[in-house]
Amino acid sequence: MLTLDSKVIIPTFVSFSSIKENTFLLNTSTNTYFRLDAVGTRFWELITEGNSLRNVSRILEEEFEVEESQLEQDLFELITKMLENGLVQLI
């Protein structure tokens, strides 16, 4: 079950590249691309550092001055899409 205490990892078959404020992800097992905007790119950076979703949420809330409830909703939506596309895995 996905909660703020969840931790996600990036599977070895996912590659990524950042260009300016965007990050492009590629699931090499399905050849599916995914593009992240500036906020999504910051999220990606934070999970690649091994942060829990709770820590990611706290950091993003401070950096982007967004309401906690809206941020959590947006994070869960993004993570759900990433899970569905095999771009991250829960541990």
Residue frames relative to the residue before (quaternion, step in Angstrom):
aa qw qx qy qz dx dy dz
M 1.0000 0.0000 0.0000 0.0000 0.00 0.00 0.00
L 0.4051 -0.7287 0.5114 0.2081 3.54 -0.92 0.96
T 0.1189 0.7628 -0.6245 0.1188 3.55 -0.77 1.14
L 0.6651 -0.4793 0.3698 0.4373 3.57 -1.26 0.04
D 0.6427 0.5055 -0.3302 0.4715 3.59 1.20 -0.31
S 0.4698 0.6689 -0.4406 0.3711 3.58 1.29 -0.01
K 0.1776 -0.7369 0.6399 0.1266 3.50 -1.28 0.48
V 0.1685 -0.7894 0.5843 0.0841 3.55 -0.94 0.86
I 0.1748 -0.7514 0.6253 0.1175 3.51 -1.24 0.55
I 0.4255 -0.6720 0.5433 0.2686 3.52 -1.28 0.39
P 0.4141 -0.7171 0.4997 0.2541 3.60 -0.66 1.07
T 0.6151 -0.5858 0.3915 0.3539 3.57 -1.16 0.60
F 0.6743 0.4981 -0.2997 0.4554 3.61 1.16 -0.47
V 0.5937 0.5191 -0.3802 0.4832 3.59 1.27 0.29
S 0.0720 -0.7772 0.6243 0.0315 3.54 -0.80 1.04
F 0.0834 -0.8058 0.5857 0.0253 3.54 -1.17 0.50
S 0.0660 -0.7700 0.6344 0.0173 3.49 -1.28 0.56
S 0.2346 -0.7756 0.5723 0.1260 3.56 -0.99 0.85
I 0.0242 -0.7594 0.6500 -0.0139 3.51 -1.06 0.90
K 0.8056 -0.1044 -0.0147 0.5830 3.54 -0.43 1.31
E 0.8189 -0.2272 0.1767 0.4965 3.59 -0.75 -1.03
N 0.6482 0.5154 -0.3143 0.4641 3.60 1.24 0.06
T 0.1563 -0.7433 0.6399 0.1165 3.51 -1.21 0.58
F 0.1896 -0.7711 0.6017 0.0861 3.54 -0.96 0.93
L 0.1538 -0.7894 0.5926 0.0454 3.55 -0.78 1.11
L 0.0814 -0.7815 0.6172 0.0413 3.55 -1.10 0.71
N 0.2308 -0.7162 0.6445 0.1356 3.51 -0.84 1.06
T 0.2705 -0.8175 0.4884 0.1416 3.58 -0.20 1.27
S 0.6123 0.5442 -0.3686 0.4394 3.60 1.18 -0.26
T 0.7705 0.2776 -0.1690 0.5484 3.60 1.21 -0.44
N 0.3425 -0.7574 0.4703 0.2965 3.58 1.34 -0.23
T 0.4079 0.6977 -0.4723 0.3517 3.55 1.08 0.82
Y 0.2470 -0.7659 0.5811 0.1213 3.57 -0.90 1.02
F 0.0589 -0.7621 0.6445 0.0167 3.53 -1.24 0.59
R 0.1653 -0.7979 0.5740 0.0808 3.61 -0.85 0.93
L 0.1748 -0.7726 0.6047 0.0831 3.54 -1.00 0.91
D 0.3950 -0.6904 0.5516 0.2511 3.56 -1.06 0.79
A 0.7922 -0.3279 0.2125 0.4688 3.59 -1.28 -0.18
V 0.6758 0.4665 -0.3004 0.4852 3.61 0.91 -0.85
G 0.6499 0.5097 -0.3097 0.4711 3.58 0.97 -0.83
T 0.6231 0.5339 -0.3291 0.4674 3.57 1.07 -0.74
R 0.6519 0.4937 -0.3202 0.4783 3.59 0.96 -0.79
F 0.5971 0.5461 -0.3453 0.4754 3.59 1.07 -0.75
W 0.6636 0.5150 -0.2990 0.4527 3.58 0.87 -0.99
E 0.6371 0.5261 -0.3257 0.4596 3.58 0.93 -0.87
L 0.6889 0.4949 -0.2845 0.4466 3.57 0.90 -0.93
I 0.6850 0.4504 -0.3181 0.4762 3.62 0.94 -0.69
T 0.6109 0.5369 -0.3727 0.4468 3.60 1.08 -0.51
E 0.6342 0.5103 -0.3190 0.4855 3.58 1.28 -0.37
G 0.5673 -0.6437 0.3604 0.3660 3.60 1.29 0.02
N 0.3834 0.7413 -0.4733 0.2819 3.59 1.20 0.32
S 0.4711 -0.6135 0.5437 0.3257 3.56 -1.20 0.58
L 0.6357 -0.5310 0.3841 0.4079 3.56 -1.21 0.36
R 0.5876 0.5647 -0.3700 0.4460 3.60 1.10 -0.58
N 0.6681 0.4825 -0.2948 0.4836 3.59 0.94 -0.87
V 0.6220 0.5336 -0.3335 0.4660 3.56 1.00 -0.83
S 0.6569 0.5223 -0.3045 0.4504 3.56 0.91 -0.94
R 0.6571 0.5118 -0.3100 0.4584 3.59 0.90 -0.89
I 0.6761 0.4992 -0.2925 0.4562 3.56 0.87 -0.96
L 0.6851 0.4817 -0.2918 0.4620 3.58 0.86 -0.95
E 0.6091 0.5585 -0.3498 0.4413 3.57 1.05 -0.74
E 0.6795 0.4784 -0.2807 0.4802 3.57 0.98 -0.83
E 0.7175 0.4802 -0.2610 0.4319 3.57 0.86 -0.98
F 0.7990 0.3049 -0.1400 0.4990 3.58 1.00 -0.79
E 0.3424 -0.7807 0.4714 0.2260 3.59 1.30 0.12
V 0.3673 0.6993 -0.5088 0.3423 3.53 0.68 1.18
E 0.5699 -0.5910 0.4409 0.3626 3.56 -1.16 0.56
E 0.6026 -0.6121 0.3879 0.3343 3.54 -1.01 0.90
S 0.6784 0.4996 -0.3071 0.4426 3.61 0.82 -0.93
Q 0.6600 0.4959 -0.3074 0.4733 3.59 0.98 -0.83
L 0.6444 0.5280 -0.3176 0.4529 3.56 0.96 -0.86
E 0.6614 0.5048 -0.3108 0.4594 3.59 0.87 -0.91
Q 0.6377 0.5247 -0.3216 0.4633 3.57 0.97 -0.85
D 0.6776 0.4900 -0.2839 0.4692 3.57 0.90 -0.96
L 0.6416 0.5261 -0.3239 0.4546 3.60 0.99 -0.82
F 0.6777 0.4879 -0.3007 0.4607 3.57 0.85 -0.93
E 0.6226 0.5286 -0.3377 0.4680 3.59 1.06 -0.71
L 0.6691 0.4960 -0.2932 0.4695 3.59 0.91 -0.93
I 0.6806 0.4877 -0.2960 0.4596 3.57 0.82 -0.96
T 0.6232 0.5373 -0.3413 0.4543 3.59 0.99 -0.77
K 0.6531 0.4961 -0.3117 0.4799 3.60 0.95 -0.86
M 0.6575 0.5077 -0.3106 0.4621 3.59 0.99 -0.84
L 0.6347 0.5178 -0.3263 0.4717 3.59 1.01 -0.78
E 0.6585 0.5226 -0.2992 0.4514 3.57 0.93 -0.92
N 0.7387 0.3924 -0.2115 0.5055 3.58 1.12 -0.67
G 0.5122 -0.6904 0.3912 0.3286 3.57 1.29 0.24
L 0.4274 0.7248 -0.4478 0.3026 3.59 1.17 0.47
V 0.7623 0.1029 -0.0828 0.6336 3.57 1.28 -0.39
Q 0.1878 -0.7488 0.6209 0.1360 3.53 -1.33 0.31
L 0.4364 -0.6707 0.5312 0.2787 3.56 -1.13 0.68
I 0.0960 -0.7742 0.6205 0.0794 3.56 -1.10 0.70
